[in-house]
Amino acid sequence: MKMSSKHPYAVYIDDVDFDEMTDDLWMEIGKIHMKNLVTIIRNCNVKHKDISKWTKKWGPSRYSGMYFLSLHYPEYSAKEIIIMALKDNPKIAPAHCDLVKNRFKTKGPSGTQRVTDMRDKRGDHTGIFPDGELKWHSNEAGNHVFAPSVALLGVQNMEGSSTGFLETATYYENLSESFRSELNDMIVIHRHKPGMLHVKDLKDQEEMMRLNMNPEPESYLPMVIQSPGGIKGLHYSINTVDGIVGMSKEESGKLFEKINKELMQYAWDHWYENDNDWLFFDNSITNHRRLGEVNNRLGLRIQHGYENIQIKNYNPYFQEEHSKIYDDRLAALYKFTKDNFNED
């Protein structure tokens, strides 16, 4: 196994053989990842059926979408909602039926979600983010219990495209102490903003993206948090930030312009030279994007936590109010997942 680095908080790992992988070595890679924000295992021979097995050794899958959808139908279990939605039962709102159908259409092997422009025989998309470039974003940004990580494995036609990263830790560390202090006290207002994620119209996937990115009409989260590895930075998803508590629209807009301009010096893109690179990237203080060709491109994606490798007693928030919200909602999400899908 060989490691190299071209960017702060990022590591490339080569010569990893999953046919010979052990739990001890995998957990050691996890510890390396916790000291960084992006880890790329190049030319990876992991089997598609084993993706979930390896990611779950670091932490369980983390999706909040079905939890928030179920809040609209407290009299039904998640499985009942899914069955009714797939049958267009009028008890489930049409938009929610479409959402569930889209989630199932985009399912991949081993608990993954397909990222592709490919369609089925009926012309329906078989993956999320089907067309064109993706703008800077982080997943579930307006959700206190956002998924800490995204794992993306390339499968086919990845060359000619890139996954880009915009980590905020280096930016935060290089700021003046006075400006860091101001940011530490800021609470950001997040809202879903159609058109701020996908360059092309998402059409039938827009509601699925809204539920993922910002499940509530608006949410209030601290600007400065820490990653599961204890790295401090900005929880600043460019596609959902829409205001600062205590600032006017004009004032917060000027601040966002300043941050966006200064952040871009830390942006970089991983252009694929192999079809089978496996990318693990932080989703707490890091944005990501997609550039390049997507024709018949296929990746397999999974959101997950780091419960087995993160710092002790991890909580992303430093403010007591938000720390408690996180603990309560995460406990509720764990219970929901266990009760409805028999997953711990």
C-alpha positions as CSV (number, residue, x, y, z in Angstrom):
1,M,0.0,0.0,0.0
2,K,1.4,3.4,-1.1
3,M,0.2,6.8,0.0
4,S,0.7,10.2,-1.5
5,S,-0.9,13.7,-1.1
6,K,-1.3,16.6,-3.5
7,H,-3.7,18.7,-1.5
8,P,-4.3,19.5,2.2
9,Y,-6.5,17.0,4.0
10,A,-6.5,14.7,1.0
11,V,-4.6,11.4,0.5
12,Y,-4.3,9.0,-2.5
13,I,-3.8,5.3,-1.7
14,D,-2.5,2.9,-4.3
15,D,-1.8,-0.8,-4.5
16,V,-4.7,-1.9,-2.3
17,D,-5.8,-5.4,-3.0
18,F,-9.2,-6.2,-1.6
19,D,-8.7,-9.9,-2.3
20,E,-6.1,-9.8,0.5
21,M,-7.8,-7.1,2.6
22,T,-8.1,-7.7,6.4
23,D,-10.2,-6.0,8.9
24,D,-7.1,-4.6,10.7
25,L,-5.8,-3.1,7.5
26,W,-9.1,-1.6,6.6
27,M,-9.5,0.0,10.0
28,E,-6.0,1.4,9.7
29,I,-7.0,3.0,6.3
30,G,-10.1,4.4,8.2
31,K,-7.8,6.0,10.8
32,I,-5.8,7.6,8.0
33,H,-9.0,8.9,6.5
34,M,-10.1,10.4,9.8
35,K,-6.9,12.6,9.7
36,N,-8.0,13.8,6.2
37,L,-11.2,14.9,4.5
38,V,-10.8,13.1,1.2
39,T,-9.3,9.6,0.6
40,I,-9.0,8.2,-2.9
41,I,-8.2,4.5,-3.3
42,R,-7.1,4.3,-6.9
43,N,-7.6,1.4,-9.3
44,C,-9.6,-0.4,-6.7
45,N,-10.6,-4.1,-7.1
46,V,-13.4,-4.2,-4.4
47,K,-16.3,-6.3,-5.6
48,H,-19.6,-4.4,-6.0
49,K,-21.4,-6.8,-3.7
50,D,-18.9,-6.0,-0.9
51,I,-19.2,-2.2,-1.0
52,S,-21.6,-2.0,1.9
53,K,-19.7,-4.6,3.9
54,W,-16.6,-2.5,3.9
55,T,-18.2,0.9,4.5
56,K,-20.2,-0.5,7.4
57,K,-17.0,-1.5,9.2
58,W,-16.4,2.2,9.5
59,G,-20.0,3.1,10.3
60,P,-23.6,2.3,9.2
61,S,-25.4,3.7,6.2
62,R,-26.9,7.1,6.9
63,Y,-30.0,8.3,5.0
64,S,-32.6,10.6,6.6
65,G,-34.9,10.9,3.6
66,M,-37.3,8.1,4.6
67,Y,-37.3,9.3,8.2
68,F,-38.5,12.8,7.2
69,L,-41.0,11.4,4.7
70,S,-42.5,9.1,7.3
71,L,-43.2,12.1,9.6
72,H,-46.0,13.0,7.1
73,Y,-47.7,9.6,7.7
74,P,-47.3,8.7,11.4
75,E,-50.0,6.1,11.2
76,Y,-48.0,3.9,8.9
77,S,-44.7,2.2,9.1
78,A,-42.0,3.0,6.5
79,K,-42.5,-0.3,4.7
80,E,-46.2,0.4,4.5
81,I,-45.6,3.9,3.0
82,I,-43.2,2.4,0.5
83,I,-45.6,-0.3,-0.6
84,M,-48.5,2.3,-1.0
85,A,-46.3,4.8,-2.8
86,L,-45.1,2.2,-5.3
87,K,-48.8,1.4,-6.0
88,D,-49.8,5.1,-6.3
89,N,-52.1,4.7,-3.3
90,P,-54.1,8.0,-2.9
91,K,-53.2,8.0,0.8
92,I,-49.7,9.0,-0.2
93,A,-49.2,12.4,-1.8
94,P,-48.3,12.1,-5.6
95,A,-45.0,13.9,-5.1
96,H,-44.1,11.4,-2.3
97,C,-45.1,8.5,-4.6
98,D,-42.7,9.8,-7.3
99,L,-40.0,10.2,-4.7
100,V,-40.2,6.6,-3.5
101,K,-40.3,5.3,-7.1
102,N,-37.2,7.3,-8.0
103,R,-35.4,6.0,-5.0
104,F,-36.1,2.4,-6.1
105,K,-35.3,3.1,-9.7
106,T,-31.8,4.3,-8.7
107,K,-31.0,1.4,-6.3
108,G,-27.7,-0.3,-7.0
109,P,-26.1,-3.4,-5.5
110,S,-25.1,-3.8,-1.9
111,G,-27.2,-0.9,-0.5
112,T,-25.7,1.6,-3.0
113,Q,-27.4,4.2,-5.2
114,R,-26.5,4.4,-8.9
115,V,-25.1,7.7,-10.3
116,T,-25.7,7.5,-14.0
117,D,-27.4,9.0,-17.0
118,M,-28.4,5.6,-18.3
119,R,-32.1,4.9,-18.8
120,D,-34.3,1.7,-18.8
121,K,-36.4,0.4,-21.6
122,R,-39.2,2.8,-20.7
123,G,-36.9,5.8,-20.9
124,D,-36.7,6.3,-17.1
125,H,-33.5,7.3,-15.4
126,T,-31.8,4.5,-13.5
127,G,-29.6,6.7,-11.5
128,I,-29.4,10.0,-9.6
129,F,-27.7,13.2,-11.0
130,P,-28.3,11.9,-14.5
131,D,-27.3,14.8,-16.7
132,G,-24.5,17.3,-17.0
133,E,-22.3,18.9,-14.4
134,L,-23.1,19.3,-10.7
135,K,-22.5,22.5,-8.8
136,W,-20.7,22.8,-5.4
137,H,-22.8,21.1,-2.7
138,S,-22.8,18.8,0.3
139,N,-25.5,16.3,0.9
140,E,-28.2,16.8,3.6
141,A,-26.7,20.2,4.4
142,G,-29.8,21.6,6.0
143,N,-30.2,18.6,8.3
144,H,-28.7,18.5,11.8
145,V,-27.9,14.8,11.4
146,F,-26.4,15.0,7.9
147,A,-24.6,12.0,6.6
148,P,-20.9,12.5,7.6
149,S,-19.5,10.8,4.5
150,V,-20.1,9.8,0.9
151,A,-18.4,6.9,-0.7
152,L,-18.3,6.8,-4.5
153,L,-17.0,3.9,-6.5
154,G,-16.4,4.3,-10.2
155,V,-17.7,1.5,-12.4
156,Q,-17.6,2.5,-16.0
157,N,-16.8,5.4,-18.4
158,M,-15.5,7.5,-15.5
159,E,-12.5,8.8,-17.6
160,G,-13.2,12.3,-18.9
161,S,-15.1,13.3,-15.8
162,S,-14.1,14.5,-12.4
163,T,-15.2,14.7,-8.8
164,G,-14.1,18.0,-7.3
165,F,-13.6,19.0,-3.7
166,L,-13.8,22.2,-1.7
167,E,-12.7,21.6,1.8
168,T,-13.1,24.5,4.2
169,A,-10.7,23.6,7.0
170,T,-7.6,25.1,5.4
171,Y,-9.6,28.3,4.6
172,Y,-10.8,28.5,8.2
173,E,-7.3,27.9,9.6
174,N,-5.8,30.7,7.5
175,L,-8.3,33.3,8.5
176,S,-7.6,36.0,11.0
177,E,-8.4,35.2,14.6
178,S,-11.1,38.0,14.7
179,F,-12.9,36.7,11.6
180,R,-12.8,33.1,12.9
181,S,-14.4,34.3,16.1
182,E,-17.2,36.0,14.1
183,L,-17.8,32.8,12.1
184,N,-17.8,30.7,15.3
185,D,-20.8,32.6,16.5
186,M,-22.8,32.6,13.2
187,I,-25.9,30.6,12.6
188,V,-26.6,29.9,8.9
189,I,-30.1,29.7,7.4
190,H,-30.4,26.8,4.9
191,R,-33.1,26.5,2.3
192,H,-33.6,24.3,-0.7
193,K,-33.0,26.4,-3.8
194,P,-34.0,24.7,-7.1
195,G,-31.4,25.0,-9.8
196,M,-28.5,25.5,-7.4
197,L,-27.3,21.9,-7.6
198,H,-27.7,20.6,-11.1
199,V,-26.7,22.5,-14.2
200,K,-29.6,20.9,-16.1
201,D,-33.2,20.6,-14.9
202,L,-33.7,17.7,-12.5
203,K,-37.4,17.4,-13.4
204,D,-38.7,14.3,-11.7
205,Q,-35.8,14.1,-9.3
206,E,-36.2,17.6,-7.8
207,E,-38.3,16.5,-4.9
208,M,-35.9,13.7,-4.0
209,M,-33.1,16.3,-4.0
210,R,-35.1,18.7,-1.9
211,L,-35.7,16.0,0.7
212,N,-32.1,15.0,0.7
213,M,-30.6,18.5,0.8
214,N,-33.1,20.4,3.0
215,P,-36.0,18.3,4.2
216,E,-37.6,21.2,6.2
217,P,-38.6,24.6,4.6
218,E,-35.7,26.2,6.4
219,S,-33.2,25.1,9.0
220,Y,-30.7,26.9,11.3
221,L,-27.2,25.3,11.7
222,P,-23.9,26.7,13.1
223,M,-21.4,27.9,10.5
224,V,-18.4,26.3,12.2
225,I,-18.5,22.6,13.2
226,Q,-16.0,19.8,13.3
227,S,-15.6,16.7,11.1
228,P,-15.8,13.2,12.6
229,G,-12.0,13.3,12.8
230,G,-12.1,16.5,14.8
231,I,-11.1,18.9,12.0
232,K,-12.7,22.3,12.3
233,G,-14.2,24.1,9.3
234,L,-17.3,25.6,7.8
235,H,-20.6,23.7,7.4
236,Y,-21.2,25.8,4.3
237,S,-23.0,24.1,1.4
238,I,-23.0,26.6,-1.4
239,N,-26.3,25.3,-2.8
240,T,-28.4,25.7,0.4
241,V,-26.9,28.7,2.4
242,D,-29.5,31.4,2.2
243,G,-28.9,33.8,5.1
244,I,-27.3,34.5,8.5
245,V,-29.3,34.9,11.6
246,G,-29.2,38.6,12.7
247,M,-28.1,39.8,9.2
248,S,-30.1,41.4,6.5
249,K,-30.4,39.6,3.1
250,E,-27.9,42.1,1.7
251,E,-25.4,41.7,4.5
252,S,-25.5,38.0,4.4
253,G,-25.3,38.0,0.6
254,K,-22.1,40.1,0.8
255,L,-20.6,37.7,3.3
256,F,-21.4,34.7,1.1
257,E,-19.8,36.5,-1.9
258,K,-16.6,37.1,0.2
259,I,-16.5,33.5,1.4
260,N,-17.2,32.0,-2.0
261,K,-14.4,34.1,-3.6
262,E,-11.8,33.2,-1.0
263,L,-12.8,29.6,-0.7
264,M,-12.2,28.9,-4.4
265,Q,-8.4,28.9,-4.0
266,Y,-8.8,25.6,-2.1
267,A,-10.9,23.9,-4.8
268,W,-9.5,21.0,-6.8
269,D,-10.7,18.2,-9.0
270,H,-9.9,14.5,-9.2
271,W,-10.0,13.7,-12.9
272,Y,-10.5,10.0,-13.3
273,E,-7.7,8.0,-15.0
274,N,-9.3,4.7,-14.0
275,D,-12.9,3.4,-14.0
276,N,-12.6,1.9,-10.5
277,D,-11.3,4.6,-8.2
278,W,-13.1,4.5,-4.8
279,L,-13.5,7.9,-3.3
280,F,-14.4,8.6,0.4
281,F,-15.1,12.2,1.2
282,D,-16.2,14.2,4.1
283,N,-19.7,15.7,4.0
284,S,-19.5,17.9,7.1
285,I,-17.1,20.7,6.1
286,T,-16.4,19.8,2.5
287,N,-18.3,20.6,-0.8
288,H,-18.1,18.4,-3.9
289,R,-19.0,18.8,-7.5
290,R,-18.9,17.0,-10.9
291,L,-17.3,18.2,-14.2
292,G,-16.9,16.5,-17.5
293,E,-18.6,13.9,-19.6
294,V,-21.3,11.7,-18.2
295,N,-22.4,9.7,-21.2
296,N,-23.0,6.1,-20.0
297,R,-20.9,6.9,-16.9
298,L,-21.8,4.8,-13.9
299,G,-20.8,5.2,-10.2
300,L,-22.1,3.5,-7.1
301,R,-22.7,5.8,-4.1
302,I,-23.4,5.2,-0.5
303,Q,-23.8,7.7,2.4
304,H,-22.5,6.5,5.7
305,G,-21.3,7.3,9.2
306,Y,-18.0,6.9,10.9
307,E,-19.2,5.6,14.3
308,N,-16.4,3.0,14.5
309,I,-13.5,5.3,13.7
310,Q,-14.5,8.8,14.6
311,I,-13.1,10.7,17.6
312,K,-14.5,9.8,21.0
313,N,-17.9,11.2,21.9
314,Y,-18.1,12.9,18.5
315,N,-20.7,15.7,18.0
316,P,-20.2,18.1,15.1
317,Y,-21.6,21.1,17.1
318,F,-19.9,23.2,19.7
319,Q,-23.1,25.1,20.8
320,E,-25.0,23.2,23.5
321,E,-28.4,23.8,21.9
322,H,-27.3,22.3,18.5
323,S,-25.3,19.5,20.2
324,K,-28.5,18.4,22.0
325,I,-30.6,18.6,18.8
326,Y,-28.0,16.4,17.1
327,D,-28.0,13.8,19.9
328,D,-31.8,13.6,20.0
329,R,-32.3,13.5,16.3
330,L,-29.6,10.9,15.7
331,A,-31.1,8.7,18.4
332,A,-34.5,9.0,16.7
333,L,-33.0,8.2,13.3
334,Y,-31.2,5.1,14.7
335,K,-34.4,3.9,16.3
336,F,-36.4,4.6,13.1
337,T,-33.9,2.6,11.0
338,K,-33.8,-0.3,13.5
339,D,-37.6,-0.5,13.9
340,N,-38.3,-0.2,10.2
341,F,-35.4,-1.8,8.4
342,N,-33.9,-4.1,11.1
343,E,-30.6,-2.2,10.8
344,D,-28.4,-1.1,13.7
